[in-house]
């Protein structure tokens, strides 16, 4: 089911796949326009194709154009904060840029027996889309958890083992010590100027799934699930906006401290590029077909400078 952004209601859960133990919802949000009620309907500018292509280069490094165009923002809600056997991802959100809209796909687990079907559907979708994954703290949490659950279910993990941009290290590099913390919800306020209204607390999310399983017909339990789905929707919707803000900061730092932090970020990109090139040249890369070698040559740095100028222009 596709529900367009102007319906303004909180996410509803279609039942098309309910018999399989999960449901799948698709919504579309324009780069400029209305926003979910959880954000108070306030404007939140999302990067369009040109801005996102330049932003990805600033944040990750110079790669082929189609790599950035096919980027997928991923976020999940789980029954715990660890990667152990008892932690299950019960809501998964995936955002992709489609012209002047961002398409948000969400998978909701409704029965434990549906985990294999949900993960198989998610894996097939991510593999079909191709391109890099973009997360917020995904290197430490989301991707290890997903790969672990996929292996436990006897499914391939290749779709989640390729190019990955984790926005949290970039956020810390740029803004650590310049605000209360670098949590996503905090950066939404300090860097994007938006605030969530009526959001469910992150610490309350793990218990929601188990309560819904015990009390599937209780209105309170179903409402809690809807709130988690809404929370996840905003997570994957604000990540592209935050990535754009990061790129604009790198392009026009604004003060000497941020200038140095932007230099540190560029140096970090260079170190990763040299390491990847060395592994590739020695023939020891574990997944050479998946992880592109970021070009660290003078010509590539010149191209990156041009992208930085372009981001600054687009953000002005």
MODA-V691703 format. One record per pair of residues at least 6 apart in sequence whose C-alpha atoms are under 6 Angstrom apart, sorted by the first residue. I is the first residue (numbers start at 1). GAP is how many residues later the second one is. Records with the same first field share a line. If there is no record, write none. Layout:
BEGIN
I = GAP / GAP
END
This chain:
BEGIN
1 = 24
2 = 24 / 25
3 = 24
4 = 23 / 24
5 = 23 / 24
17 = 6
20 = 94
21 = 89 / 90 / 93
22 = 86 / 87 / 88 / 92
23 = 84 / 85
24 = 82 / 83
25 = 80 / 81
26 = 78 / 79
27 = 76 / 77
28 = 74 / 75
29 = 72 / 73
30 = 70 / 71
31 = 14 / 15 / 69 / 70
32 = 13
34 = 7
35 = 6
38 = 158 / 159
39 = 156 / 157
46 = 195
48 = 52
53 = 15
54 = 253
55 = 189 / 192
58 = 189
62 = 232
63 = 231
67 = 64
70 = 61
71 = 60 / 61 / 62
72 = 23 / 24 / 61 / 62
73 = 21 / 22 / 60 / 61 / 62
74 = 19 / 20 / 61
75 = 17 / 18
76 = 15 / 16
77 = 12 / 14
78 = 10 / 11 / 12 / 128
79 = 8 / 9 / 127
80 = 7 / 126
83 = 62
90 = 18 / 19
91 = 16 / 17
92 = 14 / 15
93 = 12 / 13
94 = 10 / 11
95 = 8 / 9
96 = 6 / 7
116 = 37
127 = 32
132 = 31 / 32
133 = 31
134 = 30 / 31 / 32
135 = 31
136 = 30 / 31 / 32
137 = 29 / 31
147 = 10
162 = 128 / 129
163 = 128
174 = 87
188 = 6
189 = 6
212 = 9
248 = 63 / 64
250 = 12
251 = 57 / 61
253 = 6
273 = 21 / 23
276 = 17
277 = 16
279 = 6
END
